[in-house]
Amino acid sequence: MTTTDNPYNPDTEPDLYASYAAATGEQPKSRVKLVRLSDVKRERIDWLWEGYIARGKLHVIDGDPGLGKSTATADLAARITTGKPWPDGQPGCIPAGVVLLSAEDGLGDTIRPRLEAAGADLDRVVALTGITSWDEEAGELYERMPALPGDIGRIRAAVEQVGAALVIIDPLMAYLGGDVNSHRDQDVRRALAPLAKMAEETGAAIDLIRHNNKGGGNNALYRGGGSIGIIGAARLGFTFARDPEDEHRVIVACTKANITSIPQSLAYRLVDSPEHGCARVEWHDGPVGYSAADLLAASHESADDRDDRNDAAAWLRAYLMDNGGEADALTVYKAGEKAGISRDSLKRAKKRAGVKAEKGGFDAGWMWRFDDEGSTEGSTKGAKSAPPQGLLPSLPSVLPSEDPTRCDRCGGPVWLGSGKCQGACP
C-alpha cells in the first residue's frame, strides 16, 4: 500500500462536485462533510464536579430500587442550585438551574421535600411534567408525558429557560418513546444521539437513571436495564449498591469513564429528616475502597460465605476482648489458625468486627485494636478534599500498610477486587 502527500483542502470541494456532475450528468444528491482536525479548536472537559459530572455529557446511574438513587440525585441538584461543595470536598460550581423529569415520584409529597431537605434553591429547579398536544380526531387538547427523542427540543427549551447545568431523567425507560425498543441497540442510539447533541450544545449534563435488570453476569456494565447501547452512549457510568459490610450504607462506584480515569468510589447513608417528612443523604467522609467489580462479586456471595465472615468477625471481637482490646497481628493470626480461621478471613473480618490495624512504632509490629472512633478500615480521614484519581498530587512516603484495604506503598485506599491503588502510585 502506498501513501501520498495529499492533505485535505476544503477549497477543492467544489471541484470534486463539478467532476462528479460532469462524469454522471447529474448533480450529487448528498455531500460528504469533512472537518480537518488541524482546524478544530482544542478544548478541555468542562466539569461541574471534576471526575464525576461533566457539562454537555450523558451520564448513566444504575442500581436496584430502594437504594436512594433519586434522593442522592436530589442532593446533587441542591448543590448545583446553591454552589455548595461536592460530597468529596471539591469546591461547588457556580449556582445554576436543574430540570427534572420524574415519572415515579410526586412533586408535592416527595420531590419538593427531598430538595428542601438537601437545601436546594427551589427557584432554580423546574419539573417537566407533561406536554400539551392537540388531538385532531377528538378535537381537543390532551396532556402526555415527554418522550425521547421526539421532545428533546422541548427539554432544551426548559434547559435554556432556567439556565440548567443538569437534567435528571428518572427513570430513563419511562421517557423512551413508544416506537423505541429499549432492548434494541439501534433504537436506543437513535433516541440518545440527539439528546447527547442537545447536551453538548447547551452545556447541560444529563443524568439517566436506570433500575438494574434481574440477570447476573460478571460485568457491571450489563447490570442496567435495557440495551448495552444506553451505557455505550454515556461518557460516565455509575452503579449504586449496598456496602457488603454495612447494609445501611450505599456505595457509588464508577462502571465506565470515557473522558477521565476511574474516579474514587464514594458512599452515603439515608438519614431521616423529620421536619421535611423524608430521607436525606449523608455522605461518607472520604473515598471508600470498593470498585464496581467488588460490589458485583459481593452480590453473588453465597449465604455460607457470609456466615463464615460473620463467624470470623465474632471470633476476632471475642479474642481481642479477652486480651484487653488489642493484640499484635502475628499473634492474632496464630490464634486464628488454631481456631480454624485463615489469615485472609481475619483480614476481611476486621472491618465487620470494628477493628483497626495500627503500626506500633518504627521497629514494632502491627497492632490490632478496637476502633474507638467508630471509623472503618475503608475510610480515609482527611481525604475529603482529595481530587479524583488521575488528578492526585504525589503523596509523601509513609510506612507500608499491613491493612488489605490500604496501599502498601502510599497508605491510600485500594480497589478491593484487584488490590490496586486508587491513588497515584506507579
RAZIGI-V349318 format. One record per residue. SS is DSSP state (h for helix, s for strand, l for the rest). PHI is phi in degrees with one decimal (* if undefined). BURIAL is 1 if it has 24 or more other C-alpha atoms within 12 Angstrom, else 0. Layout:
SS&PHI&BURIAL + SS&PHI&BURIAL
This chain:
l&*&0 + l&-106.5&0 + l&-123.1&0 + l&-127.5&0 + l&-85.8&0 + l&-135.6&0 + l&-63.4&0 + l&-65.8&0 + l&-128.0&0 + h&-62.6&0 + h&-68.7&0 + h&-89.8&0 + h&-57.1&0 + h&-57.0&0 + h&-64.8&0 + h&-64.0&0 + h&-67.5&0 + h&-65.7&0 + h&-64.8&0 + h&-62.6&0 + h&-64.5&0 + h&-66.9&0 + h&-77.8&0 + h&-107.0&0 + l&78.8&0 + l&-146.0&0 + l&-77.3&0 + l&-63.4&0 + l&-82.5&0 + l&-143.7&0 + l&-131.7&0 + l&-83.7&0 + l&-100.0&0 + l&-113.8&0 + l&-122.2&0 + l&-74.7&0 + h&-65.0&0 + h&-69.6&0 + h&-92.2&0 + l&-85.1&0 + l&-75.4&0 + l&-69.3&0 + l&-131.7&0 + l&-98.6&0 + l&-61.6&0 + l&-95.6&0 + s&-91.3&1 + s&-79.5&1 + s&-130.6&1 + l&-58.7&1 + l&91.8&1 + l&-125.4&1 + s&-132.4&1 + s&-111.2&1 + l&-61.8&1 + l&74.0&1 + l&-126.5&1 + s&-89.0&1 + s&-127.0&1 + s&-117.9&1 + s&-118.0&1 + s&-112.9&1 + s&169.7&1 + l&-70.9&1 + l&-60.9&0 + l&88.4&0 + l&-92.2&1 + l&87.5&1 + h&-60.0&1 + h&-67.4&1 + h&-67.1&1 + h&-67.5&1 + h&-69.6&1 + h&-64.8&1 + h&-63.4&1 + h&-64.9&1 + h&-60.8&1 + h&-62.7&1 + h&-65.5&1 + h&-67.4&1 + h&-73.4&1 + h&-114.8&1 + l&78.1&1 + l&-64.5&1 + l&-58.0&1 + l&-77.7&1 + l&-57.4&1 + l&-91.0&1 + l&95.3&1 + l&-63.5&1 + l&-59.0&0 + l&-71.9&1 + l&-88.9&1 + l&-64.5&0 + l&-51.6&1 + l&-146.8&1 + s&-86.5&1 + s&-138.5&1 + s&-111.4&1 + s&-111.2&1 + s&-121.9&1 + s&-124.8&1 + l&-97.1&1 + l&-115.4&0 + l&-123.2&0 + l&-76.1&0 + h&-65.9&0 + h&-80.3&0 + h&-97.0&0 + h&-131.3&0 + h&-69.3&1 + h&-61.3&1 + h&-56.7&1 + h&-61.9&1 + h&-65.2&1 + h&-64.4&1 + h&-63.2&1 + l&-85.9&1 + l&82.7&1 + l&-73.2&1 + l&-87.8&1 + h&-65.1&1 + h&-66.9&0 + h&-95.5&1 + s&-112.9&1 + s&-126.3&1 + s&-109.4&1 + l&-90.5&1 + l&-96.0&1 + l&-172.7&0 + s&-122.9&0 + s&-89.4&0 + s&-128.8&0 + s&-101.7&0 + s&-92.2&0 + l&-65.0&0 + l&-68.0&0 + l&-83.4&0 + l&67.4&0 + s&-152.4&0 + s&-81.1&0 + s&-143.0&0 + s&-110.6&0 + s&-135.0&0 + l&-74.6&1 + l&-60.1&1 + l&-135.8&1 + s&-101.6&1 + l&-96.3&1 + l&-60.5&1 + l&-105.1&1 + h&-61.1&1 + h&-61.2&0 + h&-72.5&1 + h&-63.8&1 + h&-61.1&1 + h&-61.1&0 + h&-65.8&1 + h&-59.2&1 + h&-70.3&1 + h&-67.8&0 + h&-108.3&1 + l&59.8&1 + s&-72.9&1 + s&-98.8&1 + s&-145.8&1 + s&-120.0&1 + s&-110.6&1 + s&-114.2&1 + s&-135.4&1 + l&-90.5&1 + h&-58.2&1 + h&-58.9&1 + h&-71.1&1 + h&-111.8&1 + s&-78.1&1 + l&-59.5&1 + l&-61.4&0 + l&-92.6&0 + l&-104.3&1 + l&-85.6&1 + l&-65.8&1 + l&-100.2&0 + l&-107.6&0 + h&-56.2&0 + h&-63.3&0 + h&-64.2&1 + h&-63.1&1 + h&-66.2&1 + h&-65.5&1 + h&-80.5&1 + h&-91.2&1 + h&-59.7&1 + h&-68.2&1 + h&-67.2&1 + h&-63.9&1 + h&-65.7&1 + h&-60.8&1 + h&-60.6&1 + h&-63.3&1 + h&-73.7&0 + h&-93.8&1 + l&82.4&1 + l&-84.6&1 + s&-78.5&1 + s&-117.4&1 + s&-104.8&1 + s&-104.9&1 + s&-101.5&1 + s&-128.8&1 + s&-89.0&1 + s&-68.0&1 + l&-80.5&0 + l&-89.8&0 + l&-74.0&0 + l&-92.5&0 + l&93.6&0 + l&-107.1&0 + l&-120.8&0 + h&-63.5&1 + h&-62.7&1 + h&-97.6&1 + l&-81.7&1 + s&-72.9&1 + l&-67.1&1 + l&89.8&1 + l&-67.5&1 + h&-64.3&1 + h&-63.3&1 + h&-68.6&1 + h&-70.3&1 + h&-64.5&1 + h&-77.5&1 + l&-80.8&1 + l&-91.0&1 + s&-137.3&1 + s&-132.3&1 + s&-135.0&1 + s&-116.4&1 + s&-107.6&1 + s&-151.2&1 + s&-67.5&1 + s&-62.6&1 + l&-59.2&1 + l&-104.1&1 + s&-151.4&0 + s&-66.8&0 + s&-93.3&0 + s&-117.4&1 + s&-113.6&1 + s&-97.7&1 + s&-111.1&1 + s&-122.7&1 + s&-78.9&1 + s&-103.8&1 + s&-155.9&1 + s&-145.5&1 + l&-90.5&0 + l&-118.4&1 + l&-161.9&1 + l&-75.0&1 + l&-60.0&1 + l&-73.8&1 + l&-68.3&1 + s&-75.2&1 + s&-122.1&1 + s&-147.3&1 + s&-148.7&1 + s&-121.0&1 + s&-92.5&1 + s&-120.0&0 + s&-73.9&0 + s&-121.4&0 + l&-57.2&0 + l&-67.6&0 + l&-109.5&0 + l&68.0&0 + s&-155.9&1 + s&-95.8&1 + s&-134.3&1 + s&-94.0&1 + s&-120.8&1 + s&-79.5&1 + l&-67.5&1 + l&-80.7&1 + l&103.6&1 + l&-70.7&1 + s&-124.5&1 + l&-91.4&1 + l&-125.0&1 + l&-100.5&1 + h&-60.4&1 + h&-64.5&1 + h&-60.1&1 + h&-66.3&1 + h&-66.6&1 + h&-63.8&1 + h&-65.4&1 + h&-67.9&1 + l&-96.0&0 + l&-64.0&0 + l&-78.9&0 + h&-62.8&0 + h&-64.5&0 + h&-63.2&0 + h&-64.7&0 + h&-63.5&0 + h&-63.0&0 + h&-66.2&1 + h&-64.1&1 + h&-64.4&1 + h&-64.4&1 + h&-64.8&1 + h&-63.6&1 + h&-62.0&1 + h&-63.3&1 + h&-60.8&1 + h&-64.6&1 + h&-63.5&1 + h&-67.6&1 + h&-61.9&0 + h&-73.2&0 + l&-118.8&0 + l&74.6&0 + l&92.1&0 + s&-157.2&1 + s&-162.1&1 + s&-73.7&1 + h&-59.2&1 + h&-62.4&0 + h&-64.9&0 + h&-62.4&1 + h&-60.6&1 + h&-64.5&0 + h&-65.6&1 + h&-63.8&1 + h&-61.5&0 + h&-64.4&0 + l&-89.2&0 + l&83.8&0 + l&-116.2&1 + l&-72.8&0 + h&-60.3&1 + h&-62.9&0 + h&-64.0&1 + h&-67.4&1 + h&-61.2&1 + h&-69.9&1 + h&-81.5&1 + h&-57.2&1 + h&-63.3&1 + h&-63.4&1 + h&-82.7&1 + l&72.7&1 + s&-117.7&1 + s&-125.1&1 + s&-106.4&1 + s&-133.8&1 + s&-74.0&0 + l&-71.3&0 + l&164.0&0 + l&-60.6&0 + l&-98.8&0 + l&-88.2&0 + l&-85.2&0 + s&-82.2&1 + s&-111.1&1 + s&-103.8&1 + s&-146.9&1 + s&-63.8&1 + l&-83.8&1 + l&-64.0&0 + l&-82.7&0 + l&79.4&0 + l&-79.5&0 + l&-118.4&1 + l&-67.9&1 + l&-86.1&1 + l&-84.5&1 + l&-135.7&1 + l&-64.6&0 + l&87.3&0 + l&-98.8&1 + l&-60.4&1 + l&-96.9&0 + l&-67.8&1 + l&-72.6&1 + l&-63.1&1 + l&-57.0&1 + l&92.8&0 + l&-118.2&0 + l&-73.1&0 + l&-71.2&0 + l&-63.6&0 + l&-96.6&0 + l&-68.4&0 + l&-70.3&0 + l&-132.0&0 + l&-63.3&0 + l&-57.6&0 + l&-102.0&1 + l&-89.6&1 + l&-74.4&1 + l&-67.0&1 + l&-98.2&1 + s&-121.3&1 + l&-69.8&1 + l&-66.2&0 + l&-94.0&1 + l&-115.1&1 + l&83.3&1 + l&-80.4&1 + s&-70.8&1 + s&-120.0&1 + l&-72.5&1 + l&-65.3&1 + l&-70.5&0 + l&-108.4&0 + l&78.3&0 + l&-81.2&1 + s&-65.8&1 + l&-80.7&1 + l&-96.7&1 + l&-102.2&1 + l&-61.3&0 + l&-69.8&0
